[in-house]
Amino acid sequence: MYRKIAMIFISVFIQPYGVISQALIVFMLMIIFLIANLKKKPYLSMSLNDLETISLITSTISIYCGIFFITDIPAKDIPNLPTSVKSGISLSEEMKFLFFVIIMISNLAFFGYWFFKIIQEVRNTLIKKFEKGYLYLFLCGDKNQLEKIKRQMKIDDENELLREKYFKSVSHLKNLYKEGKLVLTQQTLERAQVYLNEDRYMDALGLARRDVTDKELKRFQRMAQGAEVKHNEREKAQYTNTFVKNMDMRREHIAGTYIDPNRDI
């Protein structure tokens, strides 16, 4: 909002001072807004912050390259210029093409990222509001894939909502030093490094990938052996029962007393 107001102010009130003055002031404003956006990150969504950052970078690059086109003096006019102006910029065709390519690449990168985010947002909206339609139109009725996408969407949404709270919690540690509550010495620094160690921090959050200890490995091997023994004993008992039953049937056949249970009486 403030950026739009500033642009309108420059286009109206700075116009009498020339196009170059307008371009230079806008270029400085773009840098100021870019730094403010990187520092404050005004949006709750990380995607919106990234999109705004790329937009400001693209605008800054376009304005910077545009200044060279504005100040360009055609080669044919240079001999007729006063001595005080002959130190101006005269771009060759190769340099003009280079600046044009830079402007095009930066803008294409921005629109590519914007289109990618729009596609993601449209997909999420379709899944939330038209789940059955999305299932049969885009997933060919694969419910497992749909459930996988919905779980990932839930994780991403929760991550976006809690990200700012996490950053605020981490920033409190920096404020301890800024507010003078923490006075650094070699001893306190070493203790802080121990407590803020990445492995220890991830382990405290329950996200560390720790190696299996020898004790846990032996316990697992004992459990596996026990399960194997039980399985073997079960198979052995089943085989024994089948063998005994077959022997009884054979003896009954020999004695002529065997009665087929499937035969009609």
FILUMDO-612738 format. One record per residue (C-alpha): x, y, z; residue number from 1. Coordinates in Angstrom, 1 decimal, padded with zeros to 4 digits. Layout:
BEGIN
((X,Y,Z),NUM) ...
This chain:
BEGIN
((000.0,000.0,000.0),1) ((002.7,002.5,001.0),2) ((004.8,001.4,-002.0),3) ((001.9,002.3,-004.3),4) ((001.4,005.7,-002.7),5) ((005.1,006.4,-003.0),6) ((005.0,005.4,-006.7),7) ((002.1,007.8,-007.4),8) ((003.8,010.6,-005.5),9) ((007.0,010.1,-007.6),10) ((005.1,010.0,-010.9),11) ((003.2,013.2,-010.1),12) ((005.5,015.4,-008.1),13) ((008.9,014.4,-009.5),14) ((007.9,014.5,-013.1),15) ((009.1,018.1,-013.7),16) ((012.6,017.0,-012.7),17) ((012.9,014.4,-015.5),18) ((012.6,010.7,-016.1),19) ((016.1,009.9,-014.9),20) ((015.3,011.5,-011.5),21) ((012.1,009.5,-011.3),22) ((014.0,006.3,-012.2),23) ((016.7,006.9,-009.6),24) ((014.3,007.6,-006.8),25) ((012.2,004.6,-007.6),26) ((015.3,002.4,-007.7),27) ((016.3,003.6,-004.2),28) ((012.8,003.0,-002.9),29) ((012.8,-000.6,-004.3),30) ((016.0,-001.3,-002.4),31) ((014.5,000.2,000.8),32) ((011.3,-001.9,000.4),33) ((013.3,-005.0,-000.4),34) ((015.4,-004.7,002.8),35) ((012.3,-004.0,004.8),36) ((010.6,-007.0,003.4),37) ((013.5,-009.3,004.0),38) ((013.8,-008.1,007.6),39) ((010.1,-007.9,008.7),40) ((008.6,-010.6,006.5),41) ((005.1,-009.1,006.8),42) ((003.0,-012.0,005.6),43) ((002.1,-015.1,007.6),44) ((002.7,-017.3,004.6),45) ((006.3,-018.1,003.7),46) ((005.2,-018.4,000.0),47) ((003.8,-014.9,000.0),48) ((006.9,-013.5,001.6),49) ((009.1,-015.3,-001.0),50) ((006.8,-014.1,-003.8),51) ((007.0,-010.5,-002.6),52) ((010.8,-010.7,-002.3),53) ((011.2,-012.1,-005.8),54) ((008.8,-009.4,-007.1),55) ((010.9,-006.6,-005.5),56) ((014.1,-008.1,-006.8),57) ((012.6,-008.3,-010.3),58) ((011.4,-004.7,-010.2),59) ((014.8,-003.5,-008.9),60) ((016.7,-005.3,-011.7),61) ((014.3,-004.0,-014.3),62) ((014.6,-000.4,-013.1),63) ((018.4,-000.6,-012.8),64) ((018.7,-002.0,-016.4),65) ((016.1,000.5,-017.6),66) ((018.2,003.4,-016.3),67) ((020.9,002.5,-018.8),68) ((018.4,002.7,-021.7),69) ((017.1,006.0,-020.4),70) ((020.6,007.6,-020.2),71) ((021.8,006.0,-023.5),72) ((023.1,008.5,-026.0),73) ((023.0,007.4,-029.7),74) ((026.5,007.2,-031.2),75) ((025.5,009.6,-034.0),76) ((024.6,012.4,-031.5),77) ((027.8,012.2,-029.5),78) ((029.9,014.5,-031.8),79) ((027.3,017.2,-031.6),80) ((027.0,017.2,-027.8),81) ((028.7,019.8,-025.5),82) ((031.9,018.9,-023.8),83) ((030.2,018.7,-020.4),84) ((027.8,016.0,-021.7),85) ((030.3,013.8,-023.7),86) ((030.9,011.7,-020.6),87) ((027.4,010.2,-020.9),88) ((026.6,006.6,-021.6),89) ((026.5,005.3,-025.2),90) ((025.4,001.6,-025.3),91) ((026.4,-000.7,-028.1),92) ((023.9,-003.1,-029.6),93) ((025.5,-005.9,-027.7),94) ((025.1,-004.2,-024.4),95) ((021.5,-003.2,-025.1),96) ((020.7,-006.9,-025.9),97) ((022.5,-008.0,-022.7),98) ((020.4,-005.6,-020.5),99) ((017.3,-006.7,-022.4),100) ((018.1,-010.4,-021.7),101) ((018.7,-009.7,-018.0),102) ((015.3,-007.9,-017.8),103) ((013.5,-010.8,-019.6),104) ((015.2,-013.5,-017.5),105) ((014.3,-011.8,-014.2),106) ((010.7,-011.3,-015.2),107) ((010.3,-014.8,-016.6),108) ((011.7,-016.2,-013.3),109) ((009.2,-014.2,-011.3),110) ((006.2,-015.3,-013.5),111) ((007.4,-018.9,-013.5),112) ((007.5,-018.9,-009.7),113) ((004.2,-017.1,-009.5),114) ((002.6,-019.6,-011.9),115) ((003.9,-022.5,-009.9),116) ((002.4,-021.2,-006.7),117) ((-000.9,-020.4,-008.4),118) ((-001.1,-024.0,-009.6),119) ((-000.4,-025.3,-006.1),120) ((-003.1,-023.0,-004.6),121) ((-005.7,-024.0,-007.3),122) ((-004.9,-027.7,-006.5),123) ((-005.4,-027.2,-002.8),124) ((-008.6,-025.3,-003.4),125) ((-010.0,-028.1,-005.6),126) ((-009.1,-030.7,-003.0),127) ((-010.7,-028.8,-000.2),128) ((-013.9,-027.8,-002.0),129) ((-014.3,-030.4,-004.8),130) ((-012.6,-033.5,-003.4),131) ((-014.5,-036.1,-005.4),132) ((-014.1,-034.2,-008.7),133) ((-010.3,-033.9,-008.2),134) ((-010.1,-037.5,-007.2),135) ((-011.7,-038.8,-010.5),136) ((-010.4,-036.1,-012.9),137) ((-006.7,-035.9,-011.8),138) ((-006.0,-039.0,-009.7),139) ((-008.1,-041.6,-011.7),140) ((-009.9,-042.6,-008.5),141) ((-006.7,-043.4,-006.5),142) ((-007.9,-042.7,-003.0),143) ((-004.5,-043.6,-001.4),144) ((-002.8,-040.9,-003.5),145) ((-005.5,-038.4,-002.4),146) ((-005.0,-039.3,001.2),147) ((-001.3,-038.8,000.9),148) ((-001.7,-035.4,-000.7),149) ((-004.2,-034.3,002.0),150) ((-001.8,-035.4,004.8),151) ((001.0,-033.4,003.1),152) ((-001.3,-030.4,002.8),153) ((-002.2,-030.6,006.5),154) ((001.5,-030.7,007.4),155) ((002.3,-027.8,005.2),156) ((-000.6,-025.7,006.5),157) ((000.4,-026.3,010.1),158) ((004.0,-025.6,009.4),159) ((003.0,-022.2,007.8),160) ((000.9,-021.3,010.8),161) ((003.5,-022.2,013.5),162) ((006.5,-020.9,011.6),163) ((006.2,-017.3,012.9),164) ((005.7,-018.6,016.5),165) ((008.9,-020.6,016.2),166) ((010.9,-017.6,014.8),167) ((009.6,-015.4,017.6),168) ((010.7,-018.0,020.2),169) ((014.1,-018.1,018.7),170) ((014.4,-014.3,018.5),171) ((013.9,-014.1,022.2),172) ((017.3,-015.7,022.6),173) ((018.8,-012.9,020.6),174) ((017.0,-010.3,022.7),175) ((018.6,-011.7,025.8),176) ((021.9,-010.3,024.5),177) ((020.4,-007.1,023.1),178) ((018.6,-006.3,026.3),179) ((021.8,-006.8,028.4),180) ((020.4,-009.9,030.3),181) ((023.1,-012.1,028.8),182) ((026.8,-011.0,029.3),183) ((029.0,-013.2,027.2),184) ((032.2,-014.7,028.5),185) ((034.2,-017.6,027.3),186) ((032.5,-019.9,029.8),187) ((028.9,-018.8,029.0),188) ((029.6,-019.0,025.3),189) ((030.9,-022.6,025.6),190) ((027.8,-023.6,027.6),191) ((025.5,-021.9,025.1),192) ((027.2,-023.8,022.3),193) ((026.7,-027.1,024.1),194) ((023.0,-026.5,024.7),195) ((022.4,-025.1,021.2),196) ((024.3,-027.9,019.5),197) ((022.3,-029.1,016.5),198) ((022.3,-032.8,017.5),199) ((021.3,-032.1,021.0),200) ((018.6,-029.6,019.9),201) ((017.1,-032.1,017.4),202) ((017.2,-034.9,020.0),203) ((015.3,-032.7,022.5),204) ((012.6,-032.1,019.9),205) ((012.5,-035.9,019.2),206) ((013.7,-035.4,015.6),207) ((017.2,-036.7,015.9),208) ((018.3,-039.8,013.9),209) ((020.3,-041.6,016.5),210) ((022.3,-044.8,015.9),211) ((021.1,-048.0,017.5),212) ((023.1,-048.9,020.6),213) ((024.7,-052.3,021.2),214) ((022.2,-053.0,024.0),215) ((019.2,-052.3,021.7),216) ((020.7,-054.4,018.9),217) ((021.2,-057.4,021.2),218) ((017.6,-057.0,022.5),219) ((016.3,-056.9,018.9),220) ((018.3,-060.0,018.1),221) ((017.0,-061.9,021.1),222) ((013.4,-060.9,020.1),223) ((014.0,-062.0,016.5),224) ((015.5,-065.4,017.7),225) ((012.5,-065.9,020.0),226) ((010.1,-065.2,017.3),227) ((011.9,-067.6,015.0),228) ((011.9,-070.3,017.6),229) ((008.2,-069.9,018.2),230) ((007.5,-069.9,014.5),231) ((009.6,-073.1,014.1),232) ((007.8,-074.8,017.0),233) ((004.4,-073.9,015.5),234) ((005.4,-075.3,012.1),235) ((006.8,-078.5,013.8),236) ((003.6,-079.1,015.8),237) ((001.5,-078.6,012.7),238) ((003.6,-081.0,010.7),239) ((003.5,-083.6,013.5),240) ((-000.3,-083.4,013.8),241) ((-000.7,-083.8,010.0),242) ((001.7,-086.8,010.1),243) ((-000.1,-088.5,012.9),244) ((-003.5,-087.9,011.2),245) ((-002.2,-089.4,008.0),246) ((-000.9,-092.5,009.8),247) ((-004.2,-093.0,011.5),248) ((-006.1,-092.8,008.2),249) ((-003.7,-095.3,006.6),250) ((-004.2,-097.8,009.5),251) ((-007.9,-097.4,009.2),252) ((-007.7,-098.1,005.5),253) ((-005.7,-101.2,006.1),254) ((-008.1,-102.5,008.8),255) ((-011.1,-101.7,006.5),256) ((-012.8,-099.5,009.1),257) ((-012.1,-096.1,007.5),258) ((-015.2,-094.1,006.7),259) ((-014.9,-091.3,004.3),260) ((-016.5,-088.2,005.9),261) ((-017.6,-086.9,002.5),262) ((-019.4,-090.1,001.5),263) ((-023.2,-090.1,001.6),264) ((-024.6,-092.4,004.2),265) 
